[in-house]
Amino acid sequence: MKRSSMGNAAPDVDAYLRRVPPDVRAALTRLRRAIKAAAPRAEEAISYAMPAYKLNGPLVYFAAFTSHCSFFPGSKSIVKRFGKELSPFHASGGTIRFLPDRPLPASLVRRIVRARVRENEARRGGNTA
């Protein structure tokens, strides 16, 4: 699938969101707010031409594609752990696909992000700096 934000990578998340259609922008903005609420100290950046969040290493990513949006928790075990709640969506491997008019629930995104923060902290030996 091709990304909706074709061309050069956006310099930041705000620019990325300006490049996508309004319905997609609304869904991804809600996703962004949920990520920031769950991991307020995470660094927001563009990585692999998509919005990325880093805290003790890569945390989560999201992207807009032509026919769907994707949330990348970066962990197959997280997708498996939340599998029952993700069943209304297409989730496989480390990817969760959703439609702009059927976005991921913010409460679920916050729990997934917090679980990823704990994974990263454990991998880094508990160092949260």
N, C-alpha and C positions, 0 to 999 in steps of 0.2 A: 504494500500500500504506500502511496505517496503521502508525504506530510502536507498539511494545508499551508504551512508557512514555507513554501518553496523559496529557493534562492539562497542568498548568504544567510548564515546563522545570525539570529538577532543578537544585539550586544547585551541585552538584559531581558528579564522576564516581562517587564512592562512592554517592551518593544515586541517581544514574541506574541504577547496577547493581542496587541494592536493589529497584528498580521492575520489573525484568524477571524472567521465569521462571527457575528454577534452572539448567536446561540452557543457556539463553541466557547467563545470568550466568557460568557456567563457561567457555563459549567466549570471551566478551568479556573476561573476566579474563585468560585466556591471551594474547589479542591485546594487551591493555593492557600486560602484562608484557613482551612482545616489543617493543612500541613504546618503552617506557621503557628497555629494555636497549640498543636501537639509538640512542636519542637521550636520554640521561639529563639533559641540560640543557634539554630542551624543557619549555615551560610547559603544564601541563594545565589545561583549562578546559572550560566548556560554551559552545558556539557553535552557532547555528542549532538549539538544543534537543538537541544531541548532544555526546558527548565529542569534544574537539578538542585538538590538540597544535600548539604554535607555537614556532618557532625560526627567527629571521630571516624572519618572516612565517608564514602558515599552512603547516602541515606535513602532517598527516593527520587524519582524522576516522573515527569508526565509529558505527554505530547498530543498534538492534534494530527489526525490523519484525515484523508478524504472522506471516509465513511464511518469513522468512529474516533474516540479518544482512548488513550491508554494511560494507565497509572502503573509505574514500575517500582514495586517495593524493593527490588534488588535482592530478593530472597525467596527461593522456592519454598523453604520451610514456613515462611510467613503466609504465603498463598495457601499452602496446605492447611496450616493452623486455622485460618479464617475461611476455609473452604465452604462450610455450610452457609455462612452469611454471604459469601460471594456467589452462591449458586444461581442467583438471577442474572449474573453477568458472565461473560466469557473469560474465565481465568485458567491459565495454564502456564506452567513453568514459573517464571518470575514476572508475568504480565497479567494485568487485569484490564480488559477492554470494556468500554461502556459507551452509550450513546449520549449526546448532549441533552436530549430530552428525558433521559433516564440516568441521571448522574449517580455516582457513588454516594451513599449517605455520609454526611460529614462526621457523624459519631464513629462510623466504621473506619473512615480514613484516619481519624485521630488515634484510634486504638491500634491500627496497623503501624502508623508512624511511631507511636510510643514503643511498640514492640521492636521496631527496627532500631530505635535509639538504644534500647536495652541490649539488643544483639551487638551493636557496635561497641557499646561500653564493655560488654563481656569480652569481646575479641581484643579490645585494647587494654584489657586488664583493669577495667573500672575507671580508667583515666577519662574524665569528662572535660578536661581543659582543651 
